[in-house]
Every structure is written in structure tokens, then in C-alpha cells.
């Protein structure tokens, strides 16, 4: 009988090749929690949350424009961004204060 093993995870180049001044990361546990709490059919919600988590936070020198977020997330319209943002706020994962702040609520995500 052959022994079954999990697949090896490899890459064609070291991912540091694409290091553009990384600001954050998502731990495997956080990734799991997000995927458990946001159904796969709501991919835009996940995409937006992953994008925001990966960005520089708690700094006055990084304030991404809505257009920048839409382009990075592959949203075809601003309404897709706003819908995802509002749903993440309803779940408690984000807090949106118009024209001032978009806060990631890590404690809620990880509970």
C-alpha cells in the first residue's frame, strides 16, 4: 500500500522577489477565521478585508483612495467596494467613519 502525503508547497521564485515594502501579513489562524466567517460566495468581502489587512495602518501618511482600493481589489465599480465595506461593518470586522477613518477590528475577526 502506498503512503499518502500532503503536497509540498513550492514556488518558481522566492516570494521576496516581489517584496514592495511589505507592511503586514495575515497569519494562518487569521486567514482561517476570515474564511470561516465570510462565505466563499462573498469573495469581494474577503478580498477587501485581505487588502486592508495587508496595508500600512495607524499612520497618517497612508490613506488609500477609493479608486486605489477598487483597482487593487479588482472591483469593477465603486459600488462593489462600498457594498463590501458596508457588509464588513455589519459583521463588526470594520468600523467606517465617513471622511475620517476605516478601522480594522482584529479582536472581532479573531473571536
DSSP file (Angstrom, degrees, kcal/mol; ACC not computed):
  #  RESIDUE AA STRUCTURE BP1 BP2  ACC     N-H-->O    O-->H-N    N-H-->O    O-->H-N    TCO  KAPPA ALPHA  PHI   PSI    X-CA   Y-CA   Z-CA
    1    1 A X              0   0    0      0, 0.0     2,-0.2     0, 0.0     0, 0.0   0.000 360.0 360.0 360.0 135.2    0.0    0.0    0.0
    2    2 A X        -     0   0    0      1,-0.1     2,-0.4     0, 0.0     0, 0.0  -0.524 360.0-120.8 -81.1 146.8    1.4    3.4   -0.9
    3    3 A X        -     0   0    0     -2,-0.2     2,-0.4     1,-0.0    -1,-0.1  -0.728  22.7-138.2 -88.4 135.1    1.7    6.1    1.7
    4    4 A X        -     0   0    0     -2,-0.4     2,-0.3     0, 0.0    -1,-0.0  -0.778  23.7-177.4 -94.4 133.5   -0.2    9.2    1.1
    5    5 A X        -     0   0    0     -2,-0.4     2,-0.1     3,-0.0     3,-0.1  -0.914  31.2-102.7-126.0 154.1    1.5   12.5    1.9
    6    6 A X        -     0   0    0     -2,-0.3     2,-0.1     1,-0.1     0, 0.0  -0.403  51.4 -92.8 -68.2 153.0    0.3   16.1    1.7
    7    7 A X        -     0   0    0      1,-0.1     2,-0.3    -2,-0.1    -1,-0.1  -0.378  36.6-115.8 -67.9 144.0    1.6   18.1   -1.3
    8    8 A X        -     0   0    0     -2,-0.1     2,-0.7    -3,-0.1    -1,-0.1  -0.638  24.1-134.6 -76.6 137.3    4.8   20.1   -1.0
    9    9 A X        +     0   0    0     -2,-0.3     2,-0.2     2,-0.0    -1,-0.0  -0.864  39.8 158.2 -96.1 115.8    4.2   23.8   -1.4
   10   10 A X        -     0   0    0     -2,-0.7     2,-0.3     0, 0.0     3,-0.0  -0.726  24.7-149.6-127.7 175.9    6.8   25.3   -3.7
   11   11 A X        -     0   0    0     -2,-0.2     3,-0.1     1,-0.1    -2,-0.0  -0.975  26.2-121.9-146.5 160.6    7.2   28.3   -5.9
   12   12 A X  S    S+     0   0    0     -2,-0.3     2,-0.3     1,-0.1    -1,-0.1   0.797  99.6   8.0 -75.6 -27.1    9.0   29.2   -9.0
   13   13 A X  S    S-     0   0    0     -3,-0.0     2,-0.2     0, 0.0    -1,-0.1  -0.952  95.9 -84.1-142.6 161.5   10.9   32.1   -7.3
   14   14 A X    >   -     0   0    0     -2,-0.3     3,-2.4     1,-0.1     4,-0.2  -0.500  38.6-129.6 -65.4 133.3   11.3   33.2   -3.7
   15   15 A X  G >  S+     0   0    0      1,-0.3     3,-1.9    -2,-0.2    -1,-0.1   0.700 102.1  78.2 -64.6 -16.4    8.3   35.4   -2.9
   16   16 A X  G >  S+     0   0    0      1,-0.3     3,-1.7     2,-0.2    -1,-0.3   0.702  76.1  78.8 -62.4 -16.4   10.7   38.0   -1.5
   17   17 A X  G <  S+     0   0    0     -3,-2.4    -1,-0.3     1,-0.3    -2,-0.2   0.822  96.7  43.8 -56.2 -31.4   11.3   38.8   -5.2
   18   18 A X  G <  S+     0   0    0     -3,-1.9     2,-0.4    -4,-0.2    -1,-0.3   0.170  79.6 138.5-103.2  16.2    8.0   40.7   -5.1
   19   19 A X    <   +     0   0    0     -3,-1.7    -3,-0.1     1,-0.1    -4,-0.0  -0.493  22.7 175.0 -66.0 118.0    8.6   42.5   -1.8
   20   20 A X  S    S-     0   0    0     -2,-0.4    -1,-0.1     0, 0.0    -3,-0.0  -0.201  74.1 -61.7-116.4  39.7    7.4   46.0   -2.2
   21   21 A X        -     0   0    0      1,-0.1    -2,-0.1     2,-0.0     0, 0.0   0.951  69.1-139.9  79.8  54.5    7.9   47.2    1.3
   22   22 A X        -     0   0    0      1,-0.1    33,-0.1    33,-0.0    -1,-0.1  -0.163  23.9-176.8 -53.3 134.7    5.5   44.8    3.0
   23   23 A X        -     0   0    0     31,-0.7     2,-0.3     1,-0.2    34,-0.2   0.664  59.4  -2.5-107.1 -24.0    3.5   46.4    5.7
   24   24 A X        -     0   0    0     30,-0.6     2,-0.3    32,-0.1    -1,-0.2  -0.897  54.0-150.5-155.6-178.4    1.5   43.5    7.1
   25   25 A X        -     0   0    0     -2,-0.3     2,-0.5    28,-0.2    30,-0.0  -0.962  20.0-122.0-154.2 166.7    0.7   39.9    6.9
   26   26 A X        -     0   0    0     -2,-0.3     2,-0.0    28,-0.0    -2,-0.0  -0.980  28.4-137.2-117.5 121.8   -2.2   37.5    7.6
   27   27 A X     >  -     0   0    0     -2,-0.5     4,-2.7     1,-0.1     5,-0.2  -0.358  24.9-111.5 -71.6 157.2   -1.4   34.7    9.9
   28   28 A X  H  > S+     0   0    0      1,-0.2     4,-2.2     2,-0.2     5,-0.1   0.884 119.7  51.3 -56.2 -38.3   -2.7   31.3    9.1
   29   29 A X  H  > S+     0   0    0      2,-0.2     4,-2.5     1,-0.2    -1,-0.2   0.903 110.9  47.2 -66.9 -41.0   -5.1   31.4   12.0
   30   30 A X  H  > S+     0   0    0      2,-0.2     4,-2.6     1,-0.2     5,-0.2   0.912 111.0  52.1 -66.2 -41.7   -6.4   34.9   10.9
   31   31 A X  H  X S+     0   0    0     -4,-2.7     4,-2.2     1,-0.2    -2,-0.2   0.920 111.1  48.1 -57.5 -45.0   -6.8   33.6    7.4
   32   32 A X  H  X S+     0   0    0     -4,-2.2     4,-2.2    -5,-0.2    -2,-0.2   0.923 110.7  50.2 -62.8 -46.0   -8.8   30.6    8.7
   33   33 A X  H  X S+     0   0    0     -4,-2.5     4,-2.0     1,-0.2    -2,-0.2   0.919 111.1  48.9 -60.6 -44.6  -11.0   32.8   10.9
   34   34 A X  H  X S+     0   0    0     -4,-2.6     4,-2.0     1,-0.2    -1,-0.2   0.928 112.8  47.6 -60.9 -45.1  -11.8   35.1    8.0
   35   35 A X  H  < S+     0   0    0     -4,-2.2    -1,-0.2     1,-0.2    -2,-0.2   0.807 111.6  50.8 -69.1 -29.4  -12.6   32.1    5.7
   36   36 A X  H  < S+     0   0    0     -4,-2.2    -1,-0.2    -5,-0.2    -2,-0.2   0.854 117.2  39.5 -71.4 -34.9  -14.8   30.5    8.4
   37   37 A X  H  < S+     0   0    0     -4,-2.0     2,-0.6    -5,-0.2    -2,-0.2   0.689 111.7  56.3 -93.2 -20.3  -16.8   33.7    8.9
   38   38 A X  S  < S-     0   0    0     -4,-2.0    -1,-0.2    -5,-0.2     8,-0.0  -0.944  86.0-128.9-117.1 112.9  -17.2   35.0    5.4
   39   39 A X    >   -     0   0    0     -2,-0.6     3,-2.2     1,-0.1     7,-0.2  -0.192  20.1-116.5 -59.1 149.3  -18.8   32.6    2.9
   40   40 A X  G >  S+     0   0    0      1,-0.3     3,-0.6    -5,-0.1    -1,-0.1   0.790 112.9  67.0 -56.3 -30.8  -17.0   31.9   -0.3
   41   41 A X  G 3  S+     0   0    0      1,-0.3    -1,-0.3     2,-0.1     3,-0.2   0.652  93.2  63.1 -67.3 -12.6  -19.9   33.4   -2.3
   42   42 A X  G X>  +     0   0    0     -3,-2.2     4,-1.5     1,-0.2     3,-0.9  -0.371  62.5 147.8-106.1  51.6  -18.9   36.7   -0.7
   43   43 A X  H <>  +     0   0    0     -3,-0.6     4,-3.0     1,-0.3     5,-0.2   0.804  65.3  60.7 -58.2 -34.1  -15.5   36.9   -2.3
   44   44 A X  H 3> S+     0   0    0     -3,-0.2     4,-2.3     1,-0.2    -1,-0.3   0.870 103.1  52.0 -64.1 -34.8  -15.5   40.7   -2.6
   45   45 A X  H <> S+     0   0    0     -3,-0.9     4,-2.3     2,-0.2    -1,-0.2   0.947 113.0  44.3 -64.3 -47.5  -15.8   41.0    1.2
   46   46 A X  H  X S+     0   0    0     -4,-1.5     4,-3.1    -7,-0.2     5,-0.3   0.937 112.2  52.4 -61.5 -47.4  -12.8   38.7    1.7
   47   47 A X  H  X S+     0   0    0     -4,-3.0     4,-2.5     1,-0.2    -1,-0.2   0.922 111.1  46.5 -57.0 -46.9  -10.8   40.4   -0.9
   48   48 A X  H  X S+     0   0    0     -4,-2.3     4,-2.6     2,-0.2    -1,-0.2   0.926 113.5  48.2 -62.9 -45.2  -11.4   43.8    0.6
   49   49 A X  H  X S+     0   0    0     -4,-2.3     4,-2.5     2,-0.2    -2,-0.2   0.926 112.4  48.5 -63.8 -44.5  -10.6   42.6    4.1
   50   50 A X  H  X S+     0   0    0     -4,-3.1     4,-1.8     2,-0.2    -1,-0.2   0.931 112.2  50.1 -58.8 -45.9   -7.4   40.9    3.0
   51   51 A X  H  X S+     0   0    0     -4,-2.5     4,-0.5    -5,-0.3    -2,-0.2   0.940 112.1  46.2 -59.2 -48.8   -6.3   44.0    1.1
   52   52 A X  H >< S+     0   0    0     -4,-2.6     3,-1.2     1,-0.2    -1,-0.2   0.903 110.2  53.2 -63.7 -41.3   -6.9   46.3    4.1
   53   53 A X  H 3< S+     0   0    0     -4,-2.5   -28,-0.2     1,-0.3    -1,-0.2   0.865 106.5  54.1 -60.8 -35.8   -5.1   44.0    6.5
   54   54 A X  H 3< S+     0   0    0     -4,-1.8   -31,-0.7    -5,-0.2   -30,-0.6   0.563  96.3  88.6 -77.5  -7.6   -2.0   43.9    4.2
   55   55 A X  S << S-     0   0    0     -3,-1.2     2,-0.2    -4,-0.5   -30,-0.1  -0.446  91.7 -86.7 -91.9 163.5   -1.7   47.7    4.2
   56   56 A X        -     0   0    0     -2,-0.1     2,-0.3   -32,-0.1     3,-0.2  -0.458  53.3-167.9 -64.7 135.6    0.1   50.1    6.4
   57   57 A X        +     0   0    0    -34,-0.2     3,-0.1     1,-0.2    46,-0.1  -0.841  53.0  28.8-128.8 162.7   -2.1   51.0    9.4
   58   58 A X  S    S+     0   0    0     -2,-0.3     2,-0.3     1,-0.2    -1,-0.2   0.880  91.7 113.7  57.7  43.1   -2.2   53.5   12.2
   59   59 A X    >   -     0   0    0      3,-0.3     3,-0.8    -3,-0.2    -1,-0.2  -0.999  63.5-145.3-144.2 140.2   -0.3   56.1   10.2
   60   60 A X  T 3  S+     0   0    0     -2,-0.3    -1,-0.1     1,-0.2     3,-0.1   0.610  95.3  66.9 -79.5 -11.0   -1.2   59.5    8.8
   61   61 A X  T 3  S+     0   0    0      1,-0.2     2,-0.5     0, 0.0    -1,-0.2   0.415  91.8  63.6 -94.7   4.7    0.9   59.0    5.7
   62   62 A X    <   +     0   0    0     -3,-0.8     2,-0.3     2,-0.1    -3,-0.3  -0.922  50.5 148.9-130.0 109.8   -1.1   56.2    4.2
   63   63 A X        -     0   0    0     -2,-0.5     2,-0.1    -3,-0.1    -6,-0.0  -0.778  34.0-149.6-138.0  87.9   -4.7   57.0    3.2
   64   64 A X        -     0   0    0     -2,-0.3     2,-0.1     1,-0.1    -2,-0.1  -0.362  14.9-126.2 -67.5 134.8   -5.7   54.9    0.2
   65   65 A X     >  -     0   0    0      1,-0.1     4,-2.3    -2,-0.1     5,-0.2  -0.403  21.2-114.2 -73.6 154.5   -8.2   56.4   -2.2
   66   66 A X  H  > S+     0   0    0      1,-0.2     4,-2.7     2,-0.2     5,-0.2   0.889 119.0  53.9 -55.6 -41.4  -11.4   54.5   -3.0
   67   67 A X  H  > S+     0   0    0      1,-0.2     4,-2.3     2,-0.2    -1,-0.2   0.885 107.3  50.7 -62.3 -39.5  -10.2   54.3   -6.6
   68   68 A X  H  > S+     0   0    0      2,-0.2     4,-2.5     1,-0.2    -2,-0.2   0.918 111.5  47.5 -63.8 -44.5   -6.9   52.8   -5.5
   69   69 A X  H  X S+     0   0    0     -4,-2.3     4,-2.3     2,-0.2     6,-0.3   0.926 111.7  50.2 -63.0 -45.7   -8.7   50.2   -3.4
   70   70 A X  H  X>S+     0   0    0     -4,-2.7     5,-2.1     1,-0.2     4,-1.0   0.912 112.4  47.1 -60.2 -43.8  -11.1   49.3   -6.2
   71   71 A X  H ><5S+     0   0    0     -4,-2.3     3,-0.5     1,-0.2    -1,-0.2   0.932 113.7  47.1 -64.6 -45.9   -8.2   48.8   -8.7
   72   72 A X  H 3<5S+     0   0    0     -4,-2.5    -1,-0.2     1,-0.2    -2,-0.2   0.852 116.7  43.8 -64.6 -34.7   -6.1   46.7   -6.3
   73   73 A X  H 3<5S-     0   0    0     -4,-2.3    -1,-0.2    -5,-0.2    -2,-0.2   0.538 110.0-119.1 -89.5  -7.6   -9.1   44.5   -5.4
   74   74 A X  T <<5 +     0   0    0     -4,-1.0     2,-0.3    -3,-0.5    -3,-0.2   0.737  53.8 162.1  76.3  21.9  -10.4   44.1   -9.0
   75   75 A X      < -     0   0    0     -5,-2.1    -1,-0.3    -6,-0.3    -2,-0.1  -0.616  33.7-151.3 -76.6 132.3  -13.7   45.8   -8.2
   76   76 A X  S    S+     0   0    0     -2,-0.3     2,-0.3     1,-0.1    -1,-0.1   0.594  76.8  18.6 -81.6 -10.7  -15.4   46.9  -11.4
   77   77 A X  S >> S-     0   0    0      1,-0.1     4,-1.1    -7,-0.1     3,-0.8  -0.990  75.2-115.4-154.4 157.3  -17.2   49.8   -9.7
   78   78 A X  H 3> S+     0   0    0     -2,-0.3     4,-2.7     1,-0.2     5,-0.2   0.794 112.6  66.8 -62.8 -27.8  -17.1   51.8   -6.5
   79   79 A X  H 3> S+     0   0    0      1,-0.2     4,-2.4     2,-0.2    -1,-0.2   0.846  96.0  55.1 -64.7 -31.5  -20.4   50.3   -5.6
   80   80 A X  H <> S+     0   0    0     -3,-0.8     4,-2.2     2,-0.2    -1,-0.2   0.916 109.8  46.8 -64.8 -42.2  -18.8   46.9   -5.2
   81   81 A X  H  X S+     0   0    0     -4,-1.1     4,-3.0     2,-0.2     5,-0.2   0.952 113.4  47.3 -62.3 -50.1  -16.3   48.4   -2.8
   82   82 A X  H  X S+     0   0    0     -4,-2.7     4,-2.6     1,-0.2    -2,-0.2   0.882 111.4  51.2 -63.1 -39.0  -19.0   50.2   -0.8
   83   83 A X  H  X S+     0   0    0     -4,-2.4     4,-2.2    -5,-0.2    -1,-0.2   0.939 113.3  44.7 -62.7 -46.7  -21.1   47.1   -0.6
   84   84 A X  H  X S+     0   0    0     -4,-2.2     4,-2.4     2,-0.2    -2,-0.2   0.925 114.1  49.6 -63.7 -44.8  -18.2   45.0    0.7
   85   85 A X  H  X S+     0   0    0     -4,-3.0     4,-1.9     1,-0.2    -2,-0.2   0.928 111.6  48.5 -59.8 -46.3  -17.2   47.7    3.1
   86   86 A X  H  X S+     0   0    0     -4,-2.6     4,-2.2    -5,-0.2    -1,-0.2   0.886 111.4  49.4 -64.5 -39.1  -20.7   48.1    4.5
   87   87 A X  H  X S+     0   0    0     -4,-2.2     4,-1.9     2,-0.2    -1,-0.2   0.896 109.7  51.3 -67.0 -39.3  -21.1   44.3    4.9
   88   88 A X  H  X>S+     0   0    0     -4,-2.4     5,-1.9     1,-0.2     6,-1.3   0.848 109.6  51.4 -66.1 -32.3  -17.8   44.0    6.7
   89   89 A X  H ><5S+     0   0    0     -4,-1.9     3,-0.9     4,-0.2    -2,-0.2   0.910 106.8  53.1 -67.1 -42.6  -19.0   46.8    9.0
   90   90 A X  H 3<5S+     0   0    0     -4,-2.2    -2,-0.2     1,-0.3    -1,-0.2   0.871 108.7  50.0 -59.9 -36.8  -22.3   44.9    9.7
   91   91 A X  H 3<5S-     0   0    0     -4,-1.9    -1,-0.3    -5,-0.1    -2,-0.2   0.642 116.3-118.5 -74.8 -14.4  -20.2   41.9   10.7
   92   92 A X  T <<5S+     0   0    0     -3,-0.9    16,-0.2    -4,-0.5    -3,-0.2   0.498  84.9 115.6  88.9   4.6  -18.1   44.1   13.0
   93   93 A X  S   <S+     0   0    0     -5,-1.9    12,-3.0    -6,-0.2     2,-0.3   0.775  80.0  28.9 -77.4 -26.3  -14.9   43.5   11.2
   94   94 A X  E     -A  104   0A   0     -6,-1.3     2,-0.4    10,-0.2    -2,-0.2  -0.929  63.7-153.0-128.7 154.6  -14.6   47.1   10.1
   95   95 A X  E     -A  103   0A   0      8,-2.1     8,-3.0    -2,-0.3     2,-0.6  -0.995  16.8-161.3-124.6 124.3  -15.7   50.4   11.5
   96   96 A X  E     -A  102   0A   0     -2,-0.4     2,-0.6     6,-0.2     6,-0.2  -0.925  13.7-178.6-112.0 121.1  -16.2   53.2    9.0
   97   97 A X  E >>  -A  101   0A   0      4,-3.3     4,-2.5    -2,-0.6     3,-2.3  -0.946  40.2-116.2-113.5 105.8  -16.3   56.8   10.0
   98   98 A X  T 34 S-     0   0    0     -2,-0.6     4,-0.1     1,-0.3    -2,-0.0  -0.063  90.1  -1.1 -50.1 135.7  -17.0   58.7    6.7
   99   99 A X  T 34 S+     0   0    0      1,-0.2    -1,-0.3     2,-0.0     3,-0.1   0.530 134.8  54.9  64.4   9.2  -14.2   61.0    5.6
  100  100 A X  T <4 S+     0   0    0     -3,-2.3     2,-0.3     1,-0.3    -2,-0.2   0.643 103.2   0.7-131.8 -53.3  -12.1   60.2    8.6
  101  101 A X  E  <  -A   97   0A   0     -4,-2.5    -4,-3.3     2,-0.0     2,-0.4  -0.997  28.4-165.8-153.7 146.1  -11.4   56.5    9.3
  102  102 A X  E     -A   96   0A   0     -2,-0.3     2,-0.4    -6,-0.2    -6,-0.2  -0.927  30.4-166.7-129.3 106.7  -11.7   52.9    8.3
  103  103 A X  E     -A   95   0A   0     -8,-3.0    -8,-2.1    -2,-0.4     2,-0.5  -0.793  16.4-140.1-103.3 135.3  -10.7   50.7   11.3
  104  104 A X  E     -A   94   0A   0     -2,-0.4     2,-1.1   -10,-0.2   -10,-0.2  -0.818  12.3-149.5 -89.1 126.5  -10.0   47.0   11.2
  105  105 A X     >  +     0   0    0    -12,-3.0     4,-2.0    -2,-0.5     3,-0.5  -0.701  21.8 173.4 -99.9  81.9  -11.4   45.3   14.2
  106  106 A X  H  > S+     0   0    0     -2,-1.1     4,-2.5     1,-0.2    -1,-0.2   0.851  74.5  59.4 -59.7 -37.5   -8.9   42.5   14.7
  107  107 A X  H  > S+     0   0    0      1,-0.2     4,-0.7     2,-0.2    -1,-0.2   0.899 107.5  46.4 -61.2 -39.5  -10.4   41.3   18.0
  108  108 A X  H >4 S+     0   0    0     -3,-0.5     3,-0.7   -16,-0.2    -1,-0.2   0.909 111.9  51.1 -67.7 -42.5  -13.8   40.7   16.3
  109  109 A X  H 3< S+     0   0    0     -4,-2.0    -2,-0.2     1,-0.2    -1,-0.2   0.903 114.2  43.9 -59.6 -41.1  -12.2   38.9   13.4
  110  110 A X  H 3<        0   0    0     -4,-2.5    -1,-0.2     1,-0.2    -2,-0.2   0.502 360.0 360.0 -88.7  -4.3  -10.3   36.6   15.8
  111  111 A X    <<        0   0    0     -4,-0.7    -1,-0.2    -3,-0.7    -2,-0.1   0.534 360.0 360.0 -74.6 360.0  -13.0   35.8   18.3
